[in-house]
Amino acid sequence: MAMRNFLRKQGKKKFHPVTALSMLYLNSTDPAAVKALRKVMIQWSYQASASAIVWPNISACTARRPRIRRTVGKPAMVAQVIHFVNKPLPAKVPSKTARALLDIEDNTVVPVIRDPRKAGEDSEAVFYFPGCGSERLYSEVGLATQAML
């Protein structure tokens, strides 16, 4: 965060709309906003990317092209489209975030995981911080981690 702020103050931070939308989604705390952004940005866009693969013109066009080589700097738009078609986003994503599945969407609640047989004031507990958007993007990963803990 400090580096982003430093680059922004120096005028060297470029604006990328997709990055701004991603950060809006990941930083949202209102459950209604999270649900709306998730519906549009994750479910609809992932489904749209998966359906783009079945378009015959795009599939035929990319099948003849060579693999994209690693480059320095930003790749050309054609290379980005080819990569997008060759490596689609998952079409099926969980319908709810991990917090919504556990019915703890209140952002003031901190989930603490304890052994219910040993629950008490002095019992050991685990604080699970999902980080990196795994709670919102891949709720099944967050739930599996919590079950393991």
N, C-alpha and C positions, 0 to 999 in steps of 0.2 A: 504494500500500500504506500509506503514511504517513497519507493522508487517511482511509482505511478504519479504521485503528487509532485515529486521533484521534476519529472519529465513534463508534466502539465504546466508547471510554473515556468519552465524554461522554454515553453512553446514547441517542444519536440514530441509531444504526445499527439498522435494522430487519432482522429475520431473514426471508429468503425461501428456502423449501425448494429451489426450482429453482436458484437461484443457488448455494446451498450444494452441491447435487449437481454442478453444472457445475464449480465450483472443486475439488471432490473429484476429479473426472475429470481435469481439466487439471493438477492438482498431484500426481497419483499417479505414483510412480516404479517400482513393482513391475510388471514386464511382465504377470504373471497378473492383477493388479488392473486394469490398463489394458484388457486383453482382455475381462474380465468386464463392466466398466463400459461399455465401448464396445458390447458386444453388447446390453446392456439399454437403455442411455440413448440410443444413437445408432441402431443398426440396428432394434431392435424399436419404439422410440417413433416414429421417422421412418415406418416402415411402418404403424404404427397411425394416425398422422395422415393419411397418404395414403389409407388405407382409410376413414377417417371422411368423406372427401369424397364417396364414392360412395353414402353413405346417402341415399336419396331424400328423406327428411323434412328433413334438414339442408340439402341442396342446394336444395330447393324453397323452404324458409323463407328462406334467405339471398338467393335470387335476387330476391325481392320487396322486400327492404330497401334503403334508400338507402346510398350509400357512407359510410363512417365519416369524420367530420370530425376534424381535429386538435383536441385539447383540452389544457387545462392540468391537470396532475395525473394521477392514475391513471384510466384509462378504466373504464367499467362492465363487468361480467362479460359481458353480452350483446355489447358491442362487441368484447371480446377474442375471444369465440367466433366472431363473424362474421369478424373479421380472420384468425383461425386457419384457418377454412374457406376463405376467399377466397385466402389466400396459404399453401398447404400447404408443409410441409418436403419436401425431395426424398425420394422413395421409395427410390431406389437410391443407396446410399452405398458407398464402397470397403469391402471386407471387412477390410482391415488398415490399420494406421497406416503412415506412411512408414518409420519405423524398422523395423517388422516386415517390410515388403516388402524392405528392404535388409539384413535379418538383422543388425541392430545394436541390439537391444533393451536391451543393458546400458547403464544410465544413467551409467556411469563412462566410456563411450566418447564422444569428441567427433569427429563426422565432419568431416574436412578434405577439401576438393575440390581436386585438383591435375591438371595435364596429365600423363598417364602418360608421355609422351615426354620430359618435362622434369623428372620426379620426382627429387628429391634433397634434401639438407639445406638448400641455399640457394635452392631454387626457390620461385616465388610460389605462394601457396595462398589459398583462400577459406574462411572459416569461415562456415557457414550456420546462423543462429539463426532457427528458424521463428516463434517468438513467436505470441501470440494464439490458440493452439490449432490453427493451420492444419496442423501436422504430424499431429495426432490426428483432427481433424474432416474435413479435406479432403486426404487423403494425395496425391491426384493433383496438387494445386497445389504441394505441397512437392517432389514428384519433378520436376515440370516446371521449377520454379525451379532446382533443383540441376542439371538437364540444361542449362539455359540458361547457368548460371554455368560 
